[in-house]
Amino acid sequence: MVTKSDLDWIKKKIEEIDSRVEKFWKNPVWKDTPVLQVSSGRMYYDCRTSESSFNAQIESIKETLSTKTDWMPFLEPWHGTGVYAEAFGAKYFWKENDTPWTNFIINSLEEARKIKKPDWKKSEIMNLVLSSIRYFKKMAGDNIPISLTDTQSPLDNAMLMWETNSFIAACYDEPETVHWFLDLITELIIEFSLVQIKEIGQNIARPGHNAALTRPWGKTAGIGLSDDFLVTVSPKFYDEFGKRYNEKIADALGGVVIHSCGLWSRDMIAKVLETRGLMGVELAISEGGKSSLQYTLGDPNPNPPETIRDGFKETELPVKGRLGNDPEDVLGKIYHKDLIFIPQIMWEEDKRTRNKNYEGMHRKIEELAGI
């Protein structure tokens, strides 16, 4: 249950954090680098209804803000990654204490050719997203900003709907059908995103989801795109079947921040940097890169710090990195004076440990910046 005093306290915290973040954005130098840590709590599995999602997120926001952090909280109408897949006809599966999921609806080119652009008004999950936005506004007023739902890229959405082997083969055998399908997805993403933006109004948080740094109350634009499939394909493949559609979304919505789990190769970094309207990237980083950190980082294959440093230095593009064990050591290895980097450290159960980690990261930043 959220009270008026809770909401007043949260809003004040948001304003305090945003004032620090604003200083960084006006002049993104290392000495002002934000350090993020956030508890997601039950958010990603207690999301069957607008009410349960709201309560889970309020619980997480209160816990996060009781800790030292530069993360700016917002409410997200998060009801799984298959929002667009469901609109195209994929069945939603709900399981207690788990995130919802969908299954493939396309297993061949013949089935793909029969797909039609859906009417979002007839989508159960899209209507749930809008109901959640309305519920969040009713319960929180203008005290807590609201983001768009977790938006998968056109390529990711295609892979949620089209069986993988058949999809890859179609990209070579009949690319015009694949492009036609990706265009349908892109059109729906833009259309439904604009519907959400209108529904949220001035209370909007953007770019949203796990973007580099989301800001409250309409202070920035753009959208966060989850594009996990890009690390499994070649830069040439991404250039043809991913990049152009992300650019269409960026053109329509004021930019994109691209997230992808997994290893970003140097060539893929170079290709993603060519994306028109790119506002930032989000990924996981760990010394030695490997998968013992899958649970804590939410990523089975995080990136070596040197790859990210060398790929994004001197680009003026903000990089948000979820750091694994020994974050201060990793920060030292990723440091470059001409890299805009925003670290997110792992959430610890003990509050004193969290505050100690936050303070230690800021001391390390001061050391690196030569203060």
Buried (B, 14 or more C-beta within 10 A) or exposed (E): EBEEEBBEBBBEBBEEBBEEBEEBBEEBEBEBBBBBBBBBBBBBBBBBBBEBBBBBBBBBBBBBBBBBBBBBBBBBBBBBBBBBBBBBBBEBEEEEEEBBBBEBBBEEBEBBEEBEBBEBEEBEBBEBBBBBBBBBBEBBEBBBBBBBBBBBBBBBBBBBBBBEEBBBEBBEEBEEBBBEBBBBBBBBBBEBBEBBBEBBEEBBBBBBBBBBBBBBBBBBBBBBBBBBBBBBBEBEBBBBBBBBBBBBBBEBBBBBBBBBBBBBBEEBBEBBEEBEBBBBBBBBBBBEBEEEBBEBBBBBBBBBBEBBBBBBBEBEBBBBBBBBBEBBEBBEBBBBEEBBBBBBBBBBEEEEEBBEBBEBBBEBBEEBBEE
